[in-house]
Amino acid sequence: VQLQASGGGLVQAGGSLRLSCVASGTFSSHTMAWFRQTPGKEREFVAAIRRIGGNAGVADAVKGRFTVSRDNPKNAVYLQMMSMIPEDTAVYFCAAGSPPWGSRSDAGLFHYWGQGTQVTVSS
């Protein structure tokens, strides 16, 4: 399985970006997620969505501003980011795995990772 993330870039505070992640190869993981990381810090959970069913959720830090969605026929997951703030600046990674829903924020339970895409929010 390979994950290809795209859509990062530079945006002003208050602006929006949409990240995309497409999975290729034999794909059986039931959860796709987004994490982000800044230098010197651990990878931080942002959002997750199940490929089947209605389970979807975002971290408290982005609630009300970010939305996660999926397109199963395309093996794709998206992260719509709005009302962005400088604290959203990070490298964003998509991931695929099969963790229990209650453990969706645990990066160690995701087996497949994309290459990361840089998001920079200027003040």
Backbone as JSON Lines, residues from 0, in Angstrom:
{"i":0,"aa":"V","n":[0.85,-1.19,0.0],"ca":[0.0,0.0,0.0],"c":[0.88,1.24,0.0]}
{"i":1,"aa":"Q","n":[0.55,2.15,-0.88],"ca":[1.24,3.44,-0.9],"c":[0.22,4.55,-0.73]}
{"i":2,"aa":"L","n":[0.59,5.55,0.05],"ca":[-0.27,6.7,0.28],"c":[0.41,7.93,-0.29]}
{"i":3,"aa":"Q","n":[-0.33,8.67,-1.09],"ca":[0.21,9.88,-1.71],"c":[-0.61,11.07,-1.25]}
{"i":4,"aa":"A","n":[0.03,11.94,-0.46],"ca":[-0.65,13.13,0.05],"c":[-0.29,14.33,-0.81]}
{"i":5,"aa":"S","n":[-1.23,15.24,-0.93],"ca":[-1.0,16.46,-1.71],"c":[-1.91,17.56,-1.19]}
{"i":6,"aa":"G","n":[-1.64,18.78,-1.65],"ca":[-2.51,19.9,-1.33],"c":[-1.95,20.89,-0.33]}
{"i":7,"aa":"G","n":[-0.78,20.61,0.21],"ca":[-0.21,21.54,1.16],"c":[0.25,22.82,0.48]}
{"i":8,"aa":"G","n":[0.62,23.8,1.29],"ca":[1.1,25.05,0.75],"c":[1.11,26.14,1.8]}
{"i":9,"aa":"L","n":[1.22,27.36,1.33],"ca":[1.26,28.54,2.18],"c":[-0.08,29.25,2.1]}
{"i":10,"aa":"V","n":[-0.63,29.57,3.26],"ca":[-1.91,30.26,3.31],"c":[-1.87,31.29,4.43]}
{"i":11,"aa":"Q","n":[-2.61,32.36,4.27],"ca":[-2.7,33.36,5.32],"c":[-3.66,32.92,6.41]}
{"i":12,"aa":"A","n":[-3.46,33.41,7.59],"ca":[-4.38,33.12,8.69],"c":[-5.81,33.48,8.27]}
{"i":13,"aa":"G","n":[-6.73,32.59,8.6],"ca":[-8.12,32.76,8.18],"c":[-8.46,32.09,6.88]}
{"i":14,"aa":"G","n":[-7.44,31.64,6.16],"ca":[-7.65,31.01,4.87],"c":[-7.96,29.53,4.97]}
{"i":15,"aa":"S","n":[-8.02,28.9,3.79],"ca":[-8.41,27.49,3.7],"c":[-7.46,26.72,2.8]}
{"i":16,"aa":"L","n":[-7.35,25.44,3.08],"ca":[-6.64,24.5,2.23],"c":[-7.37,23.18,2.26]}
{"i":17,"aa":"R","n":[-7.2,22.4,1.21],"ca":[-7.78,21.05,1.17],"c":[-6.67,20.06,0.85]}
{"i":18,"aa":"L","n":[-6.43,19.16,1.77],"ca":[-5.45,18.11,1.56],"c":[-6.14,16.86,1.01]}
{"i":19,"aa":"S","n":[-5.41,16.16,0.14],"ca":[-5.91,14.91,-0.43],"c":[-4.89,13.81,-0.16]}
{"i":20,"aa":"C","n":[-5.41,12.61,-0.02],"ca":[-4.55,11.45,0.16],"c":[-5.17,10.29,-0.61]}
{"i":21,"aa":"V","n":[-4.4,9.73,-1.52],"ca":[-4.89,8.62,-2.34],"c":[-4.06,7.38,-2.03]}
{"i":22,"aa":"A","n":[-4.74,6.28,-1.79],"ca":[-4.08,5.01,-1.5],"c":[-4.06,4.15,-2.75]}
{"i":23,"aa":"S","n":[-2.93,3.49,-2.98],"ca":[-2.81,2.57,-4.1],"c":[-2.32,1.23,-3.61]}
{"i":24,"aa":"G","n":[-2.58,0.2,-4.37],"ca":[-2.2,-1.14,-3.96],"c":[-3.35,-1.86,-3.28]}
{"i":25,"aa":"T","n":[-3.09,-3.08,-2.88],"ca":[-4.11,-3.87,-2.18],"c":[-4.38,-3.24,-0.83]}
{"i":26,"aa":"F","n":[-5.62,-2.86,-0.6],"ca":[-5.93,-1.98,0.5],"c":[-7.04,-2.57,1.33]}
{"i":27,"aa":"S","n":[-6.74,-2.96,2.57],"ca":[-7.75,-3.56,3.43],"c":[-7.94,-2.79,4.73]}
{"i":28,"aa":"S","n":[-7.12,-1.77,4.97],"ca":[-7.25,-1.0,6.21],"c":[-8.61,-0.33,6.27]}
{"i":29,"aa":"H","n":[-9.23,-0.32,7.46],"ca":[-10.58,0.24,7.52],"c":[-10.62,1.68,8.02]}
{"i":30,"aa":"T","n":[-9.47,2.23,8.39],"ca":[-9.45,3.61,8.88],"c":[-8.35,4.4,8.19]}
{"i":31,"aa":"M","n":[-8.7,5.58,7.76],"ca":[-7.68,6.5,7.25],"c":[-7.68,7.73,8.14]}
{"i":32,"aa":"A","n":[-6.5,8.3,8.31],"ca":[-6.37,9.39,9.27],"c":[-5.36,10.42,8.78]}
{"i":33,"aa":"W","n":[-5.42,11.56,9.44],"ca":[-4.46,12.63,9.24],"c":[-3.78,12.92,10.57]}
{"i":34,"aa":"F","n":[-2.48,13.05,10.51],"ca":[-1.67,13.49,11.64],"c":[-0.83,14.67,11.18]}
{"i":35,"aa":"R","n":[-0.31,15.41,12.12],"ca":[0.6,16.52,11.77],"c":[1.76,16.54,12.75]}
{"i":36,"aa":"Q","n":[2.85,17.12,12.3],"ca":[4.05,17.13,13.12],"c":[4.84,18.4,12.88]}
{"i":37,"aa":"T","n":[5.33,19.0,13.96],"ca":[6.23,20.14,13.88],"c":[7.57,19.71,14.46]}
{"i":38,"aa":"P","n":[8.65,20.41,14.11],"ca":[9.99,20.01,14.55],"c":[10.07,19.89,16.07]}
{"i":39,"aa":"G","n":[10.63,18.78,16.52],"ca":[10.85,18.57,17.94],"c":[9.64,18.07,18.69]}
{"i":40,"aa":"K","n":[8.53,17.87,18.0],"ca":[7.32,17.4,18.67],"c":[6.88,16.06,18.1]}
{"i":41,"aa":"E","n":[6.08,15.35,18.88],"ca":[5.54,14.08,18.41],"c":[4.43,14.33,17.4]}
{"i":42,"aa":"R","n":[4.19,13.29,16.62],"ca":[3.13,13.37,15.65],"c":[1.78,13.51,16.38]}
{"i":43,"aa":"E","n":[0.96,14.44,15.91],"ca":[-0.29,14.79,16.57],"c":[-1.48,14.37,15.72]}
{"i":44,"aa":"F","n":[-2.43,13.71,16.34],"ca":[-3.65,13.31,15.64],"c":[-4.46,14.54,15.23]}
{"i":45,"aa":"V","n":[-4.99,14.48,14.01],"ca":[-5.83,15.57,13.5],"c":[-7.25,15.08,13.22]}
{"i":46,"aa":"A","n":[-7.35,13.97,12.45],"ca":[-8.68,13.51,12.04],"c":[-8.61,12.06,11.59]}
{"i":47,"aa":"A","n":[-9.74,11.39,11.65],"ca":[-9.81,10.01,11.18],"c":[-11.21,9.73,10.64]}
{"i":48,"aa":"I","n":[-11.27,8.75,9.75],"ca":[-12.55,8.36,9.17],"c":[-12.5,6.89,8.8]}
{"i":49,"aa":"R","n":[-13.56,6.21,9.08],"ca":[-13.68,4.81,8.68],"c":[-14.1,4.75,7.21]}
{"i":50,"aa":"R","n":[-13.59,3.73,6.5],"ca":[-13.92,3.59,5.09],"c":[-15.35,3.09,4.91]}
{"i":51,"aa":"I","n":[-15.85,2.36,5.89],"ca":[-17.22,1.88,5.85],"c":[-17.92,2.37,7.11]}
{"i":52,"aa":"G","n":[-19.14,2.84,6.96],"ca":[-19.87,3.33,8.11],"c":[-19.68,4.82,8.3]}
{"i":53,"aa":"G","n":[-20.25,5.34,9.34],"ca":[-20.28,6.78,9.52],"c":[-19.27,7.36,10.47]}
{"i":54,"aa":"N","n":[-18.37,6.53,10.99],"ca":[-17.43,7.05,11.98],"c":[-16.45,8.03,11.34]}
{"i":55,"aa":"A","n":[-16.44,9.24,11.88],"ca":[-15.49,10.26,11.45],"c":[-15.32,11.22,12.61]}
{"i":56,"aa":"G","n":[-14.12,11.74,12.78],"ca":[-13.91,12.66,13.88],"c":[-12.63,13.43,13.73]}
{"i":57,"aa":"V","n":[-12.59,14.58,14.37],"ca":[-11.4,15.43,14.36],"c":[-10.97,15.71,15.78]}
{"i":58,"aa":"A","n":[-9.74,16.13,15.92],"ca":[-9.2,16.48,17.23],"c":[-9.84,17.76,17.75]}
{"i":59,"aa":"D","n":[-9.83,17.9,19.06],"ca":[-10.42,19.1,19.66],"c":[-9.77,20.37,19.15]}
{"i":60,"aa":"A","n":[-8.47,20.32,18.87],"ca":[-7.74,21.52,18.45],"c":[-8.22,22.06,17.11]}
{"i":61,"aa":"V","n":[-8.89,21.23,16.32],"ca":[-9.31,21.66,14.99],"c":[-10.82,21.56,14.81]}
{"i":62,"aa":"K","n":[-11.51,21.19,15.86],"ca":[-12.96,21.02,15.77],"c":[-13.64,22.33,15.37]}
{"i":63,"aa":"G","n":[-14.58,22.21,14.44],"ca":[-15.27,23.4,13.95],"c":[-14.55,24.1,12.82]}
{"i":64,"aa":"R","n":[-13.29,23.69,12.55],"ca":[-12.53,24.32,11.47],"c":[-12.12,23.31,10.39]}
{"i":65,"aa":"F","n":[-11.85,22.08,10.79],"ca":[-11.41,21.04,9.86],"c":[-12.51,19.99,9.7]}
{"i":66,"aa":"T","n":[-12.6,19.45,8.5],"ca":[-13.55,18.38,8.2],"c":[-12.84,17.28,7.43]}
{"i":67,"aa":"V","n":[-13.1,16.05,7.81],"ca":[-12.51,14.9,7.1],"c":[-13.61,14.21,6.3]}
{"i":68,"aa":"S","n":[-13.27,13.77,5.1],"ca":[-14.22,13.08,4.25],"c":[-13.49,12.03,3.42]}
{"i":69,"aa":"R","n":[-14.23,11.19,2.72],"ca":[-13.61,10.12,1.96],"c":[-14.33,9.92,0.62]}
{"i":70,"aa":"D","n":[-13.64,9.26,-0.27],"ca":[-14.21,8.83,-1.55],"c":[-13.71,7.4,-1.75]}
{"i":71,"aa":"N","n":[-14.5,6.43,-1.36],"ca":[-14.04,5.05,-1.38],"c":[-13.68,4.54,-2.77]}
{"i":72,"aa":"P","n":[-14.47,4.82,-3.81],"ca":[-14.09,4.32,-5.14],"c":[-12.7,4.81,-5.57]}
{"i":73,"aa":"K","n":[-12.31,5.97,-5.06],"ca":[-10.99,6.51,-5.4],"c":[-9.94,6.15,-4.36]}
{"i":74,"aa":"N","n":[-10.34,5.42,-3.3],"ca":[-9.42,5.13,-2.2],"c":[-8.78,6.42,-1.68]}
{"i":75,"aa":"A","n":[-9.58,7.43,-1.52],"ca":[-9.07,8.75,-1.16],"c":[-9.71,9.26,0.13]}
{"i":76,"aa":"V","n":[-8.95,10.05,0.84],"ca":[-9.45,10.76,2.01],"c":[-9.01,12.21,1.89]}
{"i":77,"aa":"Y","n":[-9.84,13.11,2.39],"ca":[-9.59,14.53,2.26],"c":[-9.64,15.21,3.62]}
{"i":78,"aa":"L","n":[-8.92,16.28,3.76],"ca":[-8.97,17.1,4.95],"c":[-9.21,18.54,4.51]}
{"i":79,"aa":"Q","n":[-10.42,19.02,4.74],"ca":[-10.75,20.41,4.43],"c":[-10.43,21.25,5.66]}
{"i":80,"aa":"M","n":[-9.53,22.21,5.49],"ca":[-9.08,23.04,6.59],"c":[-9.54,24.47,6.34]}
{"i":81,"aa":"M","n":[-10.26,25.04,7.29],"ca":[-10.78,26.39,7.17],"c":[-10.4,27.2,8.4]}
{"i":82,"aa":"S","n":[-10.55,28.49,8.3],"ca":[-10.23,29.4,9.42],"c":[-8.89,29.02,10.03]}
{"i":83,"aa":"M","n":[-7.92,28.87,9.19],"ca":[-6.62,28.37,9.64],"c":[-5.89,29.4,10.48]}
{"i":84,"aa":"I","n":[-5.1,28.91,11.41],"ca":[-4.33,29.74,12.32],"c":[-2.85,29.33,12.22]}
{"i":85,"aa":"P","n":[-1.95,30.2,12.62],"ca":[-0.51,29.86,12.53],"c":[-0.16,28.56,13.24]}
{"i":86,"aa":"E","n":[-0.89,28.23,14.29],"ca":[-0.61,26.99,15.02],"c":[-0.92,25.73,14.2]}
{"i":87,"aa":"D","n":[-1.59,25.88,13.07],"ca":[-1.84,24.74,12.18],"c":[-0.62,24.43,11.3]}
{"i":88,"aa":"T","n":[0.38,25.28,11.35],"ca":[1.59,25.05,10.56],"c":[2.27,23.76,10.99]}
{"i":89,"aa":"A","n":[2.47,22.86,10.04],"ca":[3.06,21.56,10.34],"c":[3.23,20.79,9.04]}
{"i":90,"aa":"V","n":[3.91,19.67,9.12],"ca":[3.87,18.69,8.05],"c":[2.69,17.76,8.34]}
{"i":91,"aa":"Y","n":[1.83,17.61,7.37],"ca":[0.64,16.78,7.54],"c":[0.86,15.44,6.84]}
{"i":92,"aa":"F","n":[0.54,14.38,7.56],"ca":[0.71,13.02,7.06],"c":[-0.65,12.32,7.01]}
{"i":93,"aa":"C","n":[-0.89,11.57,5.94],"ca":[-2.04,10.68,5.96],"c":[-1.56,9.28,6.33]}
{"i":94,"aa":"A","n":[-2.46,8.53,6.92],"ca":[-2.12,7.21,7.41],"c":[-3.29,6.26,7.21]}
{"i":95,"aa":"A","n":[-2.99,4.99,7.14],"ca":[-4.03,3.96,7.01],"c":[-3.72,2.83,7.97]}
{"i":96,"aa":"G","n":[-4.75,2.31,8.57],"ca":[-4.59,1.21,9.51],"c":[-5.94,0.69,9.96]}
{"i":97,"aa":"S","n":[-5.91,-0.16,10.96],"ca":[-7.15,-0.74,11.45],"c":[-7.22,-0.71,12.97]}
{"i":98,"aa":"P","n":[-7.04,0.46,13.57],"ca":[-7.13,0.53,15.03],"c":[-8.57,0.51,15.5]}
{"i":99,"aa":"P","n":[-8.81,0.12,16.72],"ca":[-10.15,0.32,17.28],"c":[-10.49,1.8,17.22]}
{"i":100,"aa":"W","n":[-11.76,2.11,17.02],"ca":[-12.13,3.51,16.86],"c":[-11.69,4.34,18.06]}
{"i":101,"aa":"G","n":[-11.77,3.77,19.23],"ca":[-11.38,4.5,20.44],"c":[-9.89,4.78,20.51]}
{"i":102,"aa":"S","n":[-9.1,4.15,19.66],"ca":[-7.65,4.34,19.64],"c":[-7.19,5.02,18.36]}
{"i":103,"aa":"R","n":[-8.08,5.7,17.69],"ca":[-7.77,6.27,16.38],"c":[-6.69,7.35,16.45]}
{"i":104,"aa":"S","n":[-6.44,7.91,17.62],"ca":[-5.45,8.96,17.74],"c":[-4.04,8.42,18.0]}
{"i":105,"aa":"D","n":[-3.91,7.12,18.09],"ca":[-2.61,6.5,18.38],"c":[-1.88,6.24,17.07]}
{"i":106,"aa":"A","n":[-0.86,7.06,16.8],"ca":[-0.12,6.94,15.55],"c":[0.54,5.56,15.4]}
{"i":107,"aa":"G","n":[0.9,4.95,16.52],"ca":[1.57,3.66,16.47],"c":[0.71,2.53,15.94]}
{"i":108,"aa":"L","n":[-0.6,2.75,15.85],"ca":[-1.5,1.71,15.37],"c":[-1.77,1.8,13.88]}
{"i":109,"aa":"F","n":[-1.16,2.76,13.23],"ca":[-1.33,2.92,11.77],"c":[-0.08,2.37,11.08]}
{"i":110,"aa":"H","n":[-0.3,1.48,10.11],"ca":[0.81,0.77,9.49],"c":[1.33,1.42,8.22]}
{"i":111,"aa":"Y","n":[0.52,2.23,7.59],"ca":[0.91,2.82,6.32],"c":[0.86,4.34,6.43]}
{"i":112,"aa":"W","n":[1.89,4.97,5.87],"ca":[2.01,6.42,5.98],"c":[2.37,7.02,4.63]}
{"i":113,"aa":"G","n":[1.81,8.2,4.38],"ca":[2.2,8.97,3.22],"c":[3.48,9.74,3.51]}
{"i":114,"aa":"Q","n":[3.94,10.47,2.52],"ca":[5.24,11.14,2.61],"c":[5.17,12.46,3.35]}
{"i":115,"aa":"G","n":[4.0,12.98,3.61],"ca":[3.88,14.26,4.29],"c":[3.79,15.41,3.32]}
{"i":116,"aa":"T","n":[3.0,16.4,3.69],"ca":[2.88,17.61,2.88],"c":[2.92,18.81,3.83]}
{"i":117,"aa":"Q","n":[3.72,19.79,3.47],"ca":[3.94,20.95,4.35],"c":[2.78,21.93,4.22]}
{"i":118,"aa":"V","n":[2.28,22.33,5.38],"ca":[1.26,23.38,5.46],"c":[1.82,24.51,6.31]}
{"i":119,"aa":"T","n":[1.81,25.7,5.78],"ca":[2.33,26.86,6.49],"c":[1.26,27.94,6.51]}
{"i":120,"aa":"V","n":[0.94,28.4,7.71],"ca":[-0.07,29.46,7.87],"c":[0.64,30.7,8.38]}
{"i":121,"aa":"S","n":[0.58,31.76,7.6],"ca":[1.25,32.99,7.98],"c":[0.29,33.91,8.73]}
{"i":122,"aa":"S","n":[0.85,34.65,9.67],"ca":[0.0,35.53,10.48],"c":[-0.14,36.9,9.84]}
